[in-house]
Amino acid sequence: MMTWTSSAAPVTGGAGSSRTKRLRRAFTAAKLALGERMYAAGIDDGFLGAPIAALGQRLRRAEAARLPLGPLLAQRRELLLRLAAAALEEVAPLPGADAEYDRARTTEAALKKEAEGRTVTARPEPVAVGV
């Protein structure tokens, strides 16, 4: 009699390799650099520029008052990442942020290639029972 069990040997169950983790971090850093450069160059999606500017003012006031900056910096970072994500949705030149855009695209492509290479489907293996 044979019973089918799934193998847990080579499949990591979603835990990424150290290379994948490095690529994810690099992609996040590239998107953050792209968002920063876009904002500095005045490239905006029409929605995020004003909130980023307002957070900049709040950061300066909080710094002058010696208040904690962590939550405000986290909000600004999130807005910059959203700005970069909006730019990466389309293939279009970004004058003033070309190098950052290219770096983000290159890192994104490497991350996708790594993810495709790691796609492994676990198949059940036959195991002899009661033989």
Backbone atoms as SQL, in Angstrom:
CREATE TABLE atoms (id INTEGER PRIMARY KEY, chain TEXT, resi INTEGER, resn TEXT, atom TEXT, x REAL, y REAL, z REAL);
INSERT INTO atoms VALUES
  (1, 'A', 1, 'MET', 'N', 0.845, -1.168, 0.000),
  (2, 'A', 1, 'MET', 'CA', 0.000, 0.000, 0.000),
  (3, 'A', 1, 'MET', 'C', 0.894, 1.235, 0.000),
  (4, 'A', 2, 'MET', 'N', 0.495, 2.241, -0.769),
  (5, 'A', 2, 'MET', 'CA', 1.266, 3.478, -0.863),
  (6, 'A', 2, 'MET', 'C', 0.436, 4.634, -0.324),
  (7, 'A', 3, 'THR', 'N', 1.106, 5.523, 0.391),
  (8, 'A', 3, 'THR', 'CA', 0.473, 6.748, 0.874),
  (9, 'A', 3, 'THR', 'C', 1.262, 7.910, 0.332),
  (10, 'A', 4, 'TRP', 'N', 0.569, 8.951, -0.057),
  (11, 'A', 4, 'TRP', 'CA', 1.241, 10.127, -0.601),
  (12, 'A', 4, 'TRP', 'C', 1.452, 11.149, 0.508),
  (13, 'A', 5, 'THR', 'N', 2.662, 11.582, 0.650),
  (14, 'A', 5, 'THR', 'CA', 2.969, 12.633, 1.620),
  (15, 'A', 5, 'THR', 'C', 3.711, 13.736, 0.888),
  (16, 'A', 6, 'SER', 'N', 3.624, 14.919, 1.410),
  (17, 'A', 6, 'SER', 'CA', 4.378, 16.001, 0.766),
  (18, 'A', 6, 'SER', 'C', 5.737, 16.128, 1.430),
  (19, 'A', 7, 'SER', 'N', 6.704, 16.364, 0.615),
  (20, 'A', 7, 'SER', 'CA', 8.065, 16.486, 1.106),
  (21, 'A', 7, 'SER', 'C', 8.294, 17.883, 1.649),
  (22, 'A', 8, 'ALA', 'N', 9.004, 17.976, 2.740),
  (23, 'A', 8, 'ALA', 'CA', 9.347, 19.278, 3.306),
  (24, 'A', 8, 'ALA', 'C', 10.829, 19.567, 3.113),
  (25, 'A', 9, 'ALA', 'N', 11.491, 18.734, 2.363),
  (26, 'A', 9, 'ALA', 'CA', 12.941, 18.860, 2.252),
  (27, 'A', 9, 'ALA', 'C', 13.413, 20.161, 1.614),
  (28, 'A', 10, 'PRO', 'N', 13.361, 20.340, 0.281),
  (29, 'A', 10, 'PRO', 'CA', 13.971, 21.532, -0.302),
  (30, 'A', 10, 'PRO', 'C', 13.092, 22.767, -0.288),
  (31, 'A', 11, 'VAL', 'N', 11.801, 22.610, -0.057),
  (32, 'A', 11, 'VAL', 'CA', 10.913, 23.760, -0.091),
  (33, 'A', 11, 'VAL', 'C', 10.996, 24.483, 1.243),
  (34, 'A', 12, 'THR', 'N', 11.169, 25.809, 1.200),
  (35, 'A', 12, 'THR', 'CA', 11.374, 26.571, 2.431),
  (36, 'A', 12, 'THR', 'C', 10.092, 27.148, 2.987),
  (37, 'A', 13, 'GLY', 'N', 8.964, 26.929, 2.337),
  (38, 'A', 13, 'GLY', 'CA', 7.697, 27.393, 2.870),
  (39, 'A', 13, 'GLY', 'C', 7.556, 28.899, 2.902),
  (40, 'A', 14, 'GLY', 'N', 8.104, 29.594, 1.949),
  (41, 'A', 14, 'GLY', 'CA', 7.950, 31.039, 1.881),
  (42, 'A', 14, 'GLY', 'C', 9.099, 31.820, 2.473),
  (43, 'A', 15, 'ALA', 'N', 9.962, 31.162, 3.202),
  (44, 'A', 15, 'ALA', 'CA', 11.105, 31.876, 3.759),
  (45, 'A', 15, 'ALA', 'C', 12.074, 32.190, 2.624),
  (46, 'A', 16, 'GLY', 'N', 12.316, 33.447, 2.375),
  (47, 'A', 16, 'GLY', 'CA', 13.160, 33.851, 1.267),
  (48, 'A', 16, 'GLY', 'C', 14.626, 33.604, 1.537),
  (49, 'A', 17, 'SER', 'N', 15.360, 33.460, 0.476),
  (50, 'A', 17, 'SER', 'CA', 16.798, 33.297, 0.622),
  (51, 'A', 17, 'SER', 'C', 17.413, 34.627, 1.023),
  (52, 'A', 18, 'SER', 'N', 18.647, 34.565, 1.450),
  (53, 'A', 18, 'SER', 'CA', 19.312, 35.812, 1.828),
  (54, 'A', 18, 'SER', 'C', 19.464, 36.721, 0.614),
  (55, 'A', 19, 'ARG', 'N', 19.640, 36.141, -0.575),
  (56, 'A', 19, 'ARG', 'CA', 19.719, 36.958, -1.790),
  (57, 'A', 19, 'ARG', 'C', 18.395, 37.676, -2.047),
  (58, 'A', 20, 'THR', 'N', 17.288, 36.964, -1.871),
  (59, 'A', 20, 'THR', 'CA', 15.980, 37.580, -2.068),
  (60, 'A', 20, 'THR', 'C', 15.769, 38.708, -1.068),
  (61, 'A', 21, 'LYS', 'N', 16.145, 38.479, 0.166),
  (62, 'A', 21, 'LYS', 'CA', 15.992, 39.517, 1.192),
  (63, 'A', 21, 'LYS', 'C', 16.836, 40.740, 0.847),
  (64, 'A', 22, 'ARG', 'N', 18.068, 40.495, 0.392),
  (65, 'A', 22, 'ARG', 'CA', 18.933, 41.619, -0.006),
  (66, 'A', 22, 'ARG', 'C', 18.325, 42.385, -1.174),
  (67, 'A', 23, 'LEU', 'N', 17.772, 41.659, -2.131),
  (68, 'A', 23, 'LEU', 'CA', 17.150, 42.319, -3.282),
  (69, 'A', 23, 'LEU', 'C', 15.918, 43.120, -2.863),
  (70, 'A', 24, 'ARG', 'N', 15.135, 42.587, -1.943),
  (71, 'A', 24, 'ARG', 'CA', 13.965, 43.339, -1.451),
  (72, 'A', 24, 'ARG', 'C', 14.399, 44.621, -0.762),
  (73, 'A', 25, 'ARG', 'N', 15.433, 44.512, 0.080),
  (74, 'A', 25, 'ARG', 'CA', 15.941, 45.718, 0.753),
  (75, 'A', 25, 'ARG', 'C', 16.490, 46.715, -0.253),
  (76, 'A', 26, 'ALA', 'N', 17.214, 46.213, -1.242),
  (77, 'A', 26, 'ALA', 'CA', 17.781, 47.094, -2.266),
  (78, 'A', 26, 'ALA', 'C', 16.680, 47.760, -3.078),
  (79, 'A', 27, 'PHE', 'N', 15.600, 47.028, -3.359),
  (80, 'A', 27, 'PHE', 'CA', 14.492, 47.599, -4.114),
  (81, 'A', 27, 'PHE', 'C', 13.782, 48.680, -3.291),
  (82, 'A', 28, 'THR', 'N', 13.599, 48.429, -2.018),
  (83, 'A', 28, 'THR', 'CA', 12.991, 49.445, -1.157),
  (84, 'A', 28, 'THR', 'C', 13.875, 50.683, -1.087),
  (85, 'A', 29, 'ALA', 'N', 15.181, 50.480, -0.953),
  (86, 'A', 29, 'ALA', 'CA', 16.108, 51.623, -0.916),
  (87, 'A', 29, 'ALA', 'C', 16.086, 52.381, -2.242),
  (88, 'A', 30, 'ALA', 'N', 16.013, 51.650, -3.354),
  (89, 'A', 30, 'ALA', 'CA', 15.968, 52.302, -4.663),
  (90, 'A', 30, 'ALA', 'C', 14.675, 53.092, -4.834),
  (91, 'A', 31, 'LYS', 'N', 13.558, 52.529, -4.373),
  (92, 'A', 31, 'LYS', 'CA', 12.284, 53.261, -4.458),
  (93, 'A', 31, 'LYS', 'C', 12.314, 54.499, -3.575),
  (94, 'A', 32, 'LEU', 'N', 12.903, 54.378, -2.400),
  (95, 'A', 32, 'LEU', 'CA', 12.992, 55.535, -1.510),
  (96, 'A', 32, 'LEU', 'C', 13.861, 56.623, -2.132),
  (97, 'A', 33, 'ALA', 'N', 14.983, 56.252, -2.714),
  (98, 'A', 33, 'ALA', 'CA', 15.846, 57.223, -3.391),
  (99, 'A', 33, 'ALA', 'C', 15.114, 57.862, -4.568),
  (100, 'A', 34, 'LEU', 'N', 14.341, 57.065, -5.297),
  (101, 'A', 34, 'LEU', 'CA', 13.572, 57.601, -6.419),
  (102, 'A', 34, 'LEU', 'C', 12.527, 58.597, -5.929),
  (103, 'A', 35, 'GLY', 'N', 11.813, 58.236, -4.867),
  (104, 'A', 35, 'GLY', 'CA', 10.804, 59.147, -4.307),
  (105, 'A', 35, 'GLY', 'C', 11.431, 60.448, -3.824),
  (106, 'A', 36, 'GLU', 'N', 12.563, 60.350, -3.150),
  (107, 'A', 36, 'GLU', 'CA', 13.266, 61.552, -2.669),
  (108, 'A', 36, 'GLU', 'C', 13.673, 62.450, -3.836),
  (109, 'A', 37, 'ARG', 'N', 14.269, 61.828, -4.874),
  (110, 'A', 37, 'ARG', 'CA', 14.730, 62.607, -6.028),
  (111, 'A', 37, 'ARG', 'C', 13.558, 63.227, -6.778),
  (112, 'A', 38, 'MET', 'N', 12.481, 62.458, -6.921),
  (113, 'A', 38, 'MET', 'CA', 11.295, 62.993, -7.601),
  (114, 'A', 38, 'MET', 'C', 10.752, 64.203, -6.853),
  (115, 'A', 39, 'TYR', 'N', 10.659, 64.090, -5.541),
  (116, 'A', 39, 'TYR', 'CA', 10.139, 65.199, -4.744),
  (117, 'A', 39, 'TYR', 'C', 11.066, 66.405, -4.853),
  (118, 'A', 40, 'ALA', 'N', 12.366, 66.173, -4.773),
  (119, 'A', 40, 'ALA', 'CA', 13.334, 67.266, -4.859),
  (120, 'A', 40, 'ALA', 'C', 13.289, 67.941, -6.235),
  (121, 'A', 41, 'ALA', 'N', 12.996, 67.144, -7.287),
  (122, 'A', 41, 'ALA', 'CA', 12.945, 67.687, -8.642),
  (123, 'A', 41, 'ALA', 'C', 11.577, 68.276, -8.976),
  (124, 'A', 42, 'GLY', 'N', 10.636, 68.158, -8.058),
  (125, 'A', 42, 'GLY', 'CA', 9.304, 68.705, -8.299),
  (126, 'A', 42, 'GLY', 'C', 8.420, 67.806, -9.140),
  (127, 'A', 43, 'ILE', 'N', 8.803, 66.536, -9.274),
  (128, 'A', 43, 'ILE', 'CA', 7.987, 65.574, -10.018),
  (129, 'A', 43, 'ILE', 'C', 6.952, 65.011, -9.047),
  (130, 'A', 44, 'ASP', 'N', 5.690, 65.156, -9.412),
  (131, 'A', 44, 'ASP', 'CA', 4.618, 64.804, -8.496),
  (132, 'A', 44, 'ASP', 'C', 3.519, 64.095, -9.264),
  (133, 'A', 45, 'ASP', 'N', 2.746, 63.284, -8.566),
  (134, 'A', 45, 'ASP', 'CA', 1.611, 62.626, -9.204),
  (135, 'A', 45, 'ASP', 'C', 0.330, 63.442, -9.053),
  (136, 'A', 46, 'GLY', 'N', 0.436, 64.614, -8.484),
  (137, 'A', 46, 'GLY', 'CA', -0.726, 65.470, -8.295),
  (138, 'A', 46, 'GLY', 'C', -1.409, 65.286, -6.953),
  (139, 'A', 47, 'PHE', 'N', -1.002, 64.267, -6.207),
  (140, 'A', 47, 'PHE', 'CA', -1.647, 63.983, -4.934),
  (141, 'A', 47, 'PHE', 'C', -0.686, 63.974, -3.749),
  (142, 'A', 48, 'LEU', 'N', 0.528, 63.508, -3.958),
  (143, 'A', 48, 'LEU', 'CA', 1.429, 63.254, -2.833),
  (144, 'A', 48, 'LEU', 'C', 2.383, 64.395, -2.524),
  (145, 'A', 49, 'GLY', 'N', 2.587, 65.321, -3.434),
  (146, 'A', 49, 'GLY', 'CA', 3.533, 66.416, -3.205),
  (147, 'A', 49, 'GLY', 'C', 3.162, 67.282, -2.014),
  (148, 'A', 50, 'ALA', 'N', 1.909, 67.674, -1.933),
  (149, 'A', 50, 'ALA', 'CA', 1.457, 68.542, -0.830),
  (150, 'A', 50, 'ALA', 'C', 1.579, 67.852, 0.534),
  (151, 'A', 51, 'PRO', 'N', 1.139, 66.607, 0.684),
  (152, 'A', 51, 'PRO', 'CA', 1.313, 65.948, 1.980),
  (153, 'A', 51, 'PRO', 'C', 2.783, 65.779, 2.376),
  (154, 'A', 52, 'ILE', 'N', 3.651, 65.536, 1.395),
  (155, 'A', 52, 'ILE', 'CA', 5.077, 65.399, 1.701),
  (156, 'A', 52, 'ILE', 'C', 5.629, 66.733, 2.184),
  (157, 'A', 53, 'ALA', 'N', 5.228, 67.833, 1.526),
  (158, 'A', 53, 'ALA', 'CA', 5.665, 69.174, 1.942),
  (159, 'A', 53, 'ALA', 'C', 5.153, 69.489, 3.345),
  (160, 'A', 54, 'ALA', 'N', 3.905, 69.153, 3.619),
  (161, 'A', 54, 'ALA', 'CA', 3.330, 69.410, 4.943),
  (162, 'A', 54, 'ALA', 'C', 4.071, 68.618, 6.020),
  (163, 'A', 55, 'LEU', 'N', 4.423, 67.387, 5.705),
  (164, 'A', 55, 'LEU', 'CA', 5.187, 66.588, 6.667),
  (165, 'A', 55, 'LEU', 'C', 6.568, 67.186, 6.894),
  (166, 'A', 56, 'GLY', 'N', 7.158, 67.755, 5.853),
  (167, 'A', 56, 'GLY', 'CA', 8.454, 68.418, 6.006),
  (168, 'A', 56, 'GLY', 'C', 8.370, 69.567, 7.003),
  (169, 'A', 57, 'GLN', 'N', 7.299, 70.341, 6.911),
  (170, 'A', 57, 'GLN', 'CA', 7.106, 71.438, 7.868),
  (171, 'A', 57, 'GLN', 'C', 6.881, 70.904, 9.274),
  (172, 'A', 58, 'ARG', 'N', 6.082, 69.850, 9.394),
  (173, 'A', 58, 'ARG', 'CA', 5.838, 69.263, 10.714),
  (174, 'A', 58, 'ARG', 'C', 7.130, 68.702, 11.305),
  (175, 'A', 59, 'LEU', 'N', 7.968, 68.116, 10.447),
  (176, 'A', 59, 'LEU', 'CA', 9.256, 67.598, 10.918),
  (177, 'A', 59, 'LEU', 'C', 10.144, 68.716, 11.450),
  (178, 'A', 60, 'ARG', 'N', 10.187, 69.839, 10.732),
  (179, 'A', 60, 'ARG', 'CA', 11.016, 70.962, 11.196),
  (180, 'A', 60, 'ARG', 'C', 10.507, 71.510, 12.529),
  (181, 'A', 61, 'ARG', 'N', 9.189, 71.623, 12.670),
  (182, 'A', 61, 'ARG', 'CA', 8.629, 72.106, 13.940),
  (183, 'A', 61, 'ARG', 'C', 8.900, 71.117, 15.075),
  (184, 'A', 62, 'ALA', 'N', 8.728, 69.834, 14.807),
  (185, 'A', 62, 'ALA', 'CA', 8.960, 68.815, 15.829),
  (186, 'A', 62, 'ALA', 'C', 10.428, 68.783, 16.234),
  (187, 'A', 63, 'GLU', 'N', 11.315, 68.956, 15.259),
  (188, 'A', 63, 'GLU', 'CA', 12.745, 68.969, 15.564),
  (189, 'A', 63, 'GLU', 'C', 13.094, 70.179, 16.421),
  (190, 'A', 64, 'ALA', 'N', 12.517, 71.343, 16.108),
  (191, 'A', 64, 'ALA', 'CA', 12.779, 72.556, 16.891),
  (192, 'A', 64, 'ALA', 'C', 12.253, 72.409, 18.316),
  (193, 'A', 65, 'ALA', 'N', 11.137, 71.711, 18.458),
  (194, 'A', 65, 'ALA', 'CA', 10.549, 71.510, 19.784),
  (195, 'A', 65, 'ALA', 'C', 11.115, 70.282, 20.483),
  (196, 'A', 66, 'ARG', 'N', 12.059, 69.622, 19.849),
  (197, 'A', 66, 'ARG', 'CA', 12.690, 68.415, 20.383),
  (198, 'A', 66, 'ARG', 'C', 11.678, 67.316, 20.693),
  (199, 'A', 67, 'LEU', 'N', 10.755, 67.133, 19.767),
  (200, 'A', 67, 'LEU', 'CA', 9.759, 66.072, 19.869),
  (201, 'A', 67, 'LEU', 'C', 10.253, 64.854, 19.090),
  (202, 'A', 68, 'PRO', 'N', 9.701, 63.688, 19.370),
  (203, 'A', 68, 'PRO', 'CA', 10.123, 62.492, 18.636),
  (204, 'A', 68, 'PRO', 'C', 9.790, 62.611, 17.146),
  (205, 'A', 69, 'LEU', 'N', 10.750, 62.275, 16.313),
  (206, 'A', 69, 'LEU', 'CA', 10.586, 62.403, 14.868),
  (207, 'A', 69, 'LEU', 'C', 10.202, 61.090, 14.191),
  (208, 'A', 70, 'GLY', 'N', 10.352, 59.988, 14.874),
  (209, 'A', 70, 'GLY', 'CA', 10.136, 58.672, 14.277),
  (210, 'A', 70, 'GLY', 'C', 8.822, 58.509, 13.536),
  (211, 'A', 71, 'PRO', 'N', 7.688, 58.794, 14.157),
  (212, 'A', 71, 'PRO', 'CA', 6.417, 58.610, 13.451),
  (213, 'A', 71, 'PRO', 'C', 6.281, 59.504, 12.212),
  (214, 'A', 72, 'LEU', 'N', 6.762, 60.730, 12.312),
  (215, 'A', 72, 'LEU', 'CA', 6.685, 61.634, 11.161),
  (216, 'A', 72, 'LEU', 'C', 7.600, 61.170, 10.037),
  (217, 'A', 73, 'LEU', 'N', 8.791, 60.697, 10.390),
  (218, 'A', 73, 'LEU', 'CA', 9.710, 60.179, 9.377),
  (219, 'A', 73, 'LEU', 'C', 9.133, 58.941, 8.699),
  (220, 'A', 74, 'ALA', 'N', 8.459, 58.100, 9.460),
  (221, 'A', 74, 'ALA', 'CA', 7.843, 56.897, 8.898),
  (222, 'A', 74, 'ALA', 'C', 6.729, 57.271, 7.918),
  (223, 'A', 75, 'GLN', 'N', 5.941, 58.279, 8.262),
  (224, 'A', 75, 'GLN', 'CA', 4.881, 58.741, 7.360),
  (225, 'A', 75, 'GLN', 'C', 5.475, 59.304, 6.071),
  (226, 'A', 76, 'ARG', 'N', 6.536, 60.087, 6.206),
  (227, 'A', 76, 'ARG', 'CA', 7.175, 60.674, 5.034),
  (228, 'A', 76, 'ARG', 'C', 7.767, 59.584, 4.146),
  (229, 'A', 77, 'ARG', 'N', 8.387, 58.615, 4.771),
  (230, 'A', 77, 'ARG', 'CA', 8.972, 57.498, 4.025),
  (231, 'A', 77, 'ARG', 'C', 7.883, 56.769, 3.244),
  (232, 'A', 78, 'GLU', 'N', 6.751, 56.518, 3.879),
  (233, 'A', 78, 'GLU', 'CA', 5.647, 55.825, 3.218),
  (234, 'A', 78, 'GLU', 'C', 5.123, 56.629, 2.019),
  (235, 'A', 79, 'LEU', 'N', 5.006, 57.938, 2.183),
  (236, 'A', 79, 'LEU', 'CA', 4.550, 58.779, 1.075),
  (237, 'A', 79, 'LEU', 'C', 5.555, 58.774, -0.083),
  (238, 'A', 80, 'LEU', 'N', 6.846, 58.817, 0.239),
  (239, 'A', 80, 'LEU', 'CA', 7.867, 58.788, -0.804),
  (240, 'A', 80, 'LEU', 'C', 7.861, 57.447, -1.542),
  (241, 'A', 81, 'LEU', 'N', 7.648, 56.359, -0.814),
  (242, 'A', 81, 'LEU', 'CA', 7.563, 55.047, -1.453),
  (243, 'A', 81, 'LEU', 'C', 6.340, 54.962, -2.366),
  (244, 'A', 82, 'ARG', 'N', 5.236, 55.559, -1.944),
  (245, 'A', 82, 'ARG', 'CA', 4.034, 55.586, -2.788),
  (246, 'A', 82, 'ARG', 'C', 4.261, 56.423, -4.038),
  (247, 'A', 83, 'LEU', 'N', 4.982, 57.532, -3.903),
  (248, 'A', 83, 'LEU', 'CA', 5.297, 58.379, -5.049),
  (249, 'A', 83, 'LEU', 'C', 6.153, 57.598, -6.054),
  (250, 'A', 84, 'ALA', 'N', 7.142, 56.890, -5.556),
  (251, 'A', 84, 'ALA', 'CA', 8.002, 56.085, -6.427),
  (252, 'A', 84, 'ALA', 'C', 7.213, 54.951, -7.077),
  (253, 'A', 85, 'ALA', 'N', 6.336, 54.320, -6.316),
  (254, 'A', 85, 'ALA', 'CA', 5.531, 53.224, -6.867),
  (255, 'A', 85, 'ALA', 'C', 4.647, 53.724, -8.004),
  (256, 'A', 86, 'ALA', 'N', 4.113, 54.920, -7.847),
  (257, 'A', 86, 'ALA', 'CA', 3.291, 55.503, -8.913),
  (258, 'A', 86, 'ALA', 'C', 4.127, 55.725, -10.169),
  (259, 'A', 87, 'ALA', 'N', 5.360, 56.146, -10.007),
  (260, 'A', 87, 'ALA', 'CA', 6.237, 56.372, -11.160),
  (261, 'A', 87, 'ALA', 'C', 6.627, 55.054, -11.820),
  (262, 'A', 88, 'LEU', 'N', 6.791, 54.004, -11.030),
  (263, 'A', 88, 'LEU', 'CA', 7.217, 52.716, -11.574),
  (264, 'A', 88, 'LEU', 'C', 6.082, 51.957, -12.261),
  (265, 'A', 89, 'GLU', 'N', 4.848, 52.406, -12.071),
  (266, 'A', 89, 'GLU', 'CA', 3.721, 51.758, -12.738),
  (267, 'A', 89, 'GLU', 'C', 3.750, 52.005, -14.242),
  (268, 'A', 90, 'GLU', 'N', 4.361, 53.094, -14.656),
  (269, 'A', 90, 'GLU', 'CA', 4.424, 53.434, -16.068),
  (270, 'A', 90, 'GLU', 'C', 5.880, 53.467, -16.520),
  (271, 'A', 91, 'VAL', 'N', 6.071, 53.163, -17.779),
  (272, 'A', 91, 'VAL', 'CA', 7.404, 53.257, -18.357),
  (273, 'A', 91, 'VAL', 'C', 7.488, 54.615, -19.037),
  (274, 'A', 92, 'ALA', 'N', 8.081, 55.555, -18.331),
  (275, 'A', 92, 'ALA', 'CA', 8.187, 56.918, -18.860),
  (276, 'A', 92, 'ALA', 'C', 9.434, 57.563, -18.285),
  (277, 'A', 93, 'PRO', 'N', 10.082, 58.429, -19.045),
  (278, 'A', 93, 'PRO', 'CA', 11.273, 59.107, -18.520),
  (279, 'A', 93, 'PRO', 'C', 10.901, 60.077, -17.402),
  (280, 'A', 94, 'LEU', 'N', 11.802, 60.217, -16.455),
  (281, 'A', 94, 'LEU', 'CA', 11.610, 61.153, -15.343),
  (282, 'A', 94, 'LEU', 'C', 12.787, 62.115, -15.324),
  (283, 'A', 95, 'PRO', 'N', 12.702, 63.227, -16.061),
  (284, 'A', 95, 'PRO', 'CA', 13.819, 64.181, -16.071),
  (285, 'A', 95, 'PRO', 'C', 14.132, 64.649, -14.653),
  (286, 'A', 96, 'GLY', 'N', 15.373, 64.526, -14.281),
  (287, 'A', 96, 'GLY', 'CA', 15.783, 64.909, -12.935),
  (288, 'A', 96, 'GLY', 'C', 15.873, 63.728, -11.991),
  (289, 'A', 97, 'ALA', 'N', 15.310, 62.582, -12.390),
  (290, 'A', 97, 'ALA', 'CA', 15.356, 61.393, -11.539),
  (291, 'A', 97, 'ALA', 'C', 15.656, 60.151, -12.376),
  (292, 'A', 98, 'ASP', 'N', 16.306, 60.339, -13.505),
  (293, 'A', 98, 'ASP', 'CA', 16.571, 59.232, -14.430),
  (294, 'A', 98, 'ASP', 'C', 17.419, 58.133, -13.805),
  (295, 'A', 99, 'ALA', 'N', 18.496, 58.505, -13.141),
  (296, 'A', 99, 'ALA', 'CA', 19.404, 57.504, -12.570),
  (297, 'A', 99, 'ALA', 'C', 18.690, 56.675, -11.503),
  (298, 'A', 100, 'GLU', 'N', 17.929, 57.328, -10.655),
  (299, 'A', 100, 'GLU', 'CA', 17.208, 56.625, -9.594),
  (300, 'A', 100, 'GLU', 'C', 16.124, 55.721, -10.189),
  (301, 'A', 101, 'TYR', 'N', 15.459, 56.226, -11.234),
  (302, 'A', 101, 'TYR', 'CA', 14.425, 55.437, -11.915),
  (303, 'A', 101, 'TYR', 'C', 15.039, 54.177, -12.521),
  (304, 'A', 102, 'ASP', 'N', 16.170, 54.333, -13.210),
  (305, 'A', 102, 'ASP', 'CA', 16.844, 53.180, -13.816),
  (306, 'A', 102, 'ASP', 'C', 17.293, 52.181, -12.754),
  (307, 'A', 103, 'ARG', 'N', 17.819, 52.687, -11.652),
  (308, 'A', 103, 'ARG', 'CA', 18.270, 51.800, -10.571),
  (309, 'A', 103, 'ARG', 'C', 17.092, 51.020, -9.989),
  (310, 'A', 104, 'ALA', 'N', 15.966, 51.695, -9.781),
  (311, 'A', 104, 'ALA', 'CA', 14.785, 51.022, -9.239),
  (312, 'A', 104, 'ALA', 'C', 14.276, 49.969, -10.221),
  (313, 'A', 105, 'ARG', 'N', 14.242, 50.290, -11.504),
  (314, 'A', 105, 'ARG', 'CA', 13.800, 49.327, -12.527),
  (315, 'A', 105, 'ARG', 'C', 14.726, 48.110, -12.581),
  (316, 'A', 106, 'THR', 'N', 16.024, 48.352, -12.536),
  (317, 'A', 106, 'THR', 'CA', 17.001, 47.265, -12.584),
  (318, 'A', 106, 'THR', 'C', 16.859, 46.352, -11.369),
  (319, 'A', 107, 'THR', 'N', 16.710, 46.949, -10.201),
  (320, 'A', 107, 'THR', 'CA', 16.566, 46.167, -8.975),
  (321, 'A', 107, 'THR', 'C', 15.252, 45.397, -8.979),
  (322, 'A', 108, 'GLU', 'N', 14.199, 46.027, -9.476),
  (323, 'A', 108, 'GLU', 'CA', 12.897, 45.356, -9.561),
  (324, 'A', 108, 'GLU', 'C', 12.984, 44.147, -10.493),
  (325, 'A', 109, 'ALA', 'N', 13.660, 44.300, -11.625),
  (326, 'A', 109, 'ALA', 'CA', 13.818, 43.191, -12.573),
  (327, 'A', 109, 'ALA', 'C', 14.613, 42.042, -11.945),
  (328, 'A', 110, 'ALA', 'N', 15.664, 42.373, -11.204),
  (329, 'A', 110, 'ALA', 'CA', 16.461, 41.340, -10.542),
  (330, 'A', 110, 'ALA', 'C', 15.633, 40.601, -9.495),
  (331, 'A', 111, 'LEU', 'N', 14.811, 41.331, -8.774),
  (332, 'A', 111, 'LEU', 'CA', 13.951, 40.718, -7.758),
  (333, 'A', 111, 'LEU', 'C', 12.929, 39.791, -8.411),
  (334, 'A', 112, 'LYS', 'N', 12.339, 40.218, -9.524),
  (335, 'A', 112, 'LYS', 'CA', 11.375, 39.368, -10.227),
  (336, 'A', 112, 'LYS', 'C', 12.049, 38.118, -10.774),
  (337, 'A', 113, 'LYS', 'N', 13.253, 38.274, -11.301),
  (338, 'A', 113, 'LYS', 'CA', 13.992, 37.128, -11.839),
  (339, 'A', 113, 'LYS', 'C', 14.304, 36.128, -10.724),
  (340, 'A', 114, 'GLU', 'N', 14.695, 36.652, -9.581),
  (341, 'A', 114, 'GLU', 'CA', 14.986, 35.786, -8.432),
  (342, 'A', 114, 'GLU', 'C', 13.727, 35.055, -7.982),
  (343, 'A', 115, 'ALA', 'N', 12.609, 35.750, -7.957),
  (344, 'A', 115, 'ALA', 'CA', 11.350, 35.139, -7.531),
  (345, 'A', 115, 'ALA', 'C', 10.924, 34.043, -8.512),
  (346, 'A', 116, 'GLU', 'N', 11.105, 34.280, -9.805),
  (347, 'A', 116, 'GLU', 'CA', 10.761, 33.272, -10.801),
  (348, 'A', 116, 'GLU', 'C', 11.663, 32.050, -10.671),
  (349, 'A', 117, 'GLY', 'N', 12.920, 32.273, -10.353),
  (350, 'A', 117, 'GLY', 'CA', 13.861, 31.174, -10.188),
  (351, 'A', 117, 'GLY', 'C', 13.583, 30.341, -8.954),
  (352, 'A', 118, 'ARG', 'N', 12.945, 30.949, -7.967),
  (353, 'A', 118, 'ARG', 'CA', 12.667, 30.248, -6.715),
  (354, 'A', 118, 'ARG', 'C', 11.301, 29.584, -6.714),
  (355, 'A', 119, 'THR', 'N', 10.515, 29.784, -7.748),
  (356, 'A', 119, 'THR', 'CA', 9.189, 29.182, -7.782),
  (357, 'A', 119, 'THR', 'C', 9.330, 27.673, -7.878),
  (358, 'A', 120, 'VAL', 'N', 8.965, 27.023, -6.807),
  (359, 'A', 120, 'VAL', 'CA', 9.068, 25.574, -6.728),
  (360, 'A', 120, 'VAL', 'C', 7.719, 25.057, -6.271),
  (361, 'A', 121, 'THR', 'N', 7.223, 24.081, -6.965),
  (362, 'A', 121, 'THR', 'CA', 5.962, 23.487, -6.544),
  (363, 'A', 121, 'THR', 'C', 6.265, 22.180, -5.828),
  (364, 'A', 122, 'ALA', 'N', 5.774, 22.041, -4.628),
  (365, 'A', 122, 'ALA', 'CA', 5.992, 20.821, -3.859),
  (366, 'A', 122, 'ALA', 'C', 5.062, 19.748, -4.398),
  (367, 'A', 123, 'ARG', 'N', 5.636, 18.619, -4.740),
  (368, 'A', 123, 'ARG', 'CA', 4.845, 17.507, -5.246),
  (369, 'A', 123, 'ARG', 'C', 4.879, 16.384, -4.232),
  (370, 'A', 124, 'PRO', 'N', 3.774, 15.723, -4.060),
  (371, 'A', 124, 'PRO', 'CA', 3.752, 14.616, -3.107),
  (372, 'A', 124, 'PRO', 'C', 4.664, 13.498, -3.553),
  (373, 'A', 125, 'GLU', 'N', 5.297, 12.871, -2.588),
  (374, 'A', 125, 'GLU', 'CA', 6.184, 11.757, -2.879),
  (375, 'A', 125, 'GLU', 'C', 5.565, 10.486, -2.324),
  (376, 'A', 126, 'PRO', 'N', 5.640, 9.406, -3.074),
  (377, 'A', 126, 'PRO', 'CA', 5.072, 8.156, -2.557),
  (378, 'A', 126, 'PRO', 'C', 5.926, 7.599, -1.431),
  (379, 'A', 127, 'VAL', 'N', 5.268, 7.104, -0.418),
  (380, 'A', 127, 'VAL', 'CA', 5.956, 6.497, 0.718),
  (381, 'A', 127, 'VAL', 'C', 5.320, 5.146, 0.976),
  (382, 'A', 128, 'ALA', 'N', 6.129, 4.144, 1.102),
  (383, 'A', 128, 'ALA', 'CA', 5.624, 2.789, 1.376),
  (384, 'A', 128, 'ALA', 'C', 5.173, 2.708, 2.820),
  (385, 'A', 129, 'VAL', 'N', 3.949, 2.191, 3.022),
  (386, 'A', 129, 'VAL', 'CA', 3.412, 2.051, 4.366),
  (387, 'A', 129, 'VAL', 'C', 3.061, 0.587, 4.600),
  (388, 'A', 130, 'GLY', 'N', 3.505, 0.067, 5.705),
  (389, 'A', 130, 'GLY', 'CA', 3.166, -1.293, 6.095),
  (390, 'A', 130, 'GLY', 'C', 3.752, -2.373, 5.206),
  (391, 'A', 131, 'VAL', 'N', 4.938, -2.128, 4.671),
  (392, 'A', 131, 'VAL', 'CA', 5.551, -3.148, 3.805),
  (393, 'A', 131, 'VAL', 'C', 6.504, -3.975, 4.600);
